C-alpha cells in the first residue's frame, strides 16, 4: 500500500511554519505548483496499479498542516484509471478516513479522466489525533499526480491557494 500521507508527515521536520508561498516546477513533472513552505523531496519505488513505479514526493508543513504533491510516470495508458483510484484510496487508508465529499478534479491542463477526483476526508493520524484531509488526484498523459493537504482543519482557506495554483505545463 502506498503510504504517501505518512511519508509526508515524516518529512515535516524540514519545513518552516510560516506561509511563504513559492512557485515550483519539479524537474520532469510538466507541472507548476505553489507550496507555502520549502519542501523536502523523496523518491522511491512503490507498487501502483499492478506494477512498480518510481513515485516522487515533495512535502512540507505550515500552520500545522502538511502540503504534499507526488507524481509517477506510468508506461501503460490502461493503468491511469486504476492508478488514480489507488492514489485516492491510499490517502483515505493512511488516515483511516471516511469520504465527506467527492467531486471531479479540475486542474488547468490535466487530461480529463473519470477517476480524476477531489476528495474531502476526515480520519485519524497513527497517533490517534483527528485529522482532515483534502486529496486531488489527476493525470496528464501517462503521468499521475496526487496533491494532499492534511492537518487539523485542511479547510478551503488552506486548500484553495494550493490546489488552484497547480497547472499542467504544455
C-alpha positions in Angstrom: 0.0 0.0 0.0 1.2 3.5 -0.8 1.9 5.5 2.3 2.1 9.0 0.8 0.5 10.8 3.7 2.6 9.0 6.3 5.7 9.8 4.3 4.7 13.4 4.1 4.2 13.5 7.8 7.6 12.0 8.3 9.1 14.8 6.2 7.6 17.6 8.2 10.6 18.5 10.2 12.4 20.0 7.2 9.9 22.8 6.8 9.2 26.3 8.1 5.9 27.0 9.9 5.3 30.4 8.1 3.2 30.6 5.0 5.7 31.6 2.4 4.1 30.6 -1.0 6.6 29.8 -3.6 6.0 28.7 -7.2 7.8 25.5 -8.2 8.3 23.4 -11.4 9.6 20.0 -10.4 12.0 18.6 -13.0 10.4 16.2 -15.4 6.9 16.6 -14.0 5.5 19.1 -16.6 3.7 20.8 -13.7 3.7 24.1 -11.9 2.7 24.1 -8.2 2.8 26.5 -5.3 3.7 25.4 -1.8 3.6 27.6 1.3 6.9 26.3 2.7 10.2 24.8 1.5 9.5 21.2 0.6 11.7 18.1 1.2 11.7 15.7 -1.7 11.8 11.9 -1.6 11.6 9.3 -4.4 11.1 5.5 -4.0 9.8 2.5 -5.9 6.2 1.6 -5.0 3.6 -0.7 -6.5 0.9 1.3 -8.3 -1.9 -0.2 -10.4 -0.2 -3.5 -10.8 3.4 -2.5 -11.5 6.3 -0.9 -9.7 6.9 2.8 -10.4 9.2 5.5 -9.1 7.0 7.8 -7.0 8.5 11.2 -6.2 7.0 13.2 -3.3 7.6 16.8 -2.3 6.2 17.8 1.1 6.4 20.5 3.8 4.4 21.7 6.7 3.0 25.1 7.5 0.5 26.2 10.2 0.3 22.6 11.4 -0.7 21.2 8.0 1.2 19.1 5.6 1.2 20.1 1.9 2.4 17.4 -0.4 2.4 16.6 -4.1 3.5 13.3 -5.6 4.0 12.1 -9.1 4.7 9.0 -11.1 5.1 8.2 -14.7 3.2 5.2 -16.0 4.2 3.2 -19.0 0.7 2.0 -19.9 -2.4 4.2 -20.5 -4.7 1.4 -19.3 -3.1 1.9 -15.8 -4.1 5.6 -15.4 -7.6 5.0 -14.0 -6.5 2.2 -11.6 -3.5 4.4 -10.5 -5.7 7.4 -9.8 -8.1 5.2 -7.8 -5.2 3.6 -5.9 -3.8 7.0 -5.0 -7.1 8.2 -3.7 -7.6 5.0 -1.7 -4.1 5.1 -0.3 -4.7 8.7 1.0 -8.0 7.6 2.6 -6.4 4.5 4.2 -3.5 6.5 5.5 -5.8 8.4 7.8 -8.3 5.6 8.3 -10.6 8.1 6.8 -14.1 8.4 5.5 -15.1 10.5 2.5 -17.1 13.6 3.4 -17.3 14.9 -0.1 -16.1 14.0 -3.6 -16.2 15.8 -6.9 -14.4 15.7 -10.3 -10.9 17.1 -10.3 -10.3 20.4 -12.1 -6.7 21.2 -12.9 -5.6 23.5 -15.6 -4.2 21.4 -18.5 -4.9 18.0 -17.0 -6.0 15.1 -19.2 -9.8 14.6 -18.5 -10.4 11.2 -16.8 -13.4 10.0 -14.8 -11.1 8.7 -12.0 -9.6 12.2 -11.5 -11.2 13.3 -8.2 -11.0 15.8 -5.4 -11.8 14.1 -2.1 -12.5 15.6 1.3 -11.8 13.2 4.1 -11.8 13.0 7.9 -9.9 10.5 9.8 -7.1 9.9 12.3 -3.3 10.0 12.3 -1.4 7.0 13.5 -1.2 8.6 17.0 -5.0 8.8 17.1 -5.3 12.6 16.6 -8.3 13.6 14.5 -7.4 15.0 11.1 -9.0 16.5 8.0 -7.6 15.8 4.5 -8.2 17.0 1.0 -6.7 14.9 -1.8 -6.6 15.8 -5.5 -5.7 13.0 -8.0 -5.3 13.7 -11.7 -3.2 12.9 -14.7 -1.6 14.3 -17.8 -0.7 11.9 -20.5 1.0 8.9 -18.7 1.9 10.9 -15.6 -0.3 10.7 -12.5 -0.4 13.2 -9.6 -1.6 13.3 -6.1 -1.8 16.6 -4.2 -2.6 16.4 -0.5 -3.4 18.8 2.3 -3.7 17.1 5.7 -4.0 18.6 9.2 -6.4 19.7 11.9 -8.5 21.9 9.6 -7.5 21.2 6.0 -10.3 23.7 5.0 -10.9 25.6 1.8 -8.9 28.6 3.1 -5.8 26.4 3.0 -6.7 24.1 0.2 -7.7 26.7 -2.5 -4.4 28.5 -2.8 -2.6 25.2 -3.0 -4.9 23.3 -5.4 -5.7 26.4 -7.6 -2.0 27.0 -8.3 -1.5 23.6 -9.8 -1.2 23.8 -13.5 0.0 21.3 -16.1 2.5 22.9 -18.4 2.4 22.2 -22.1 
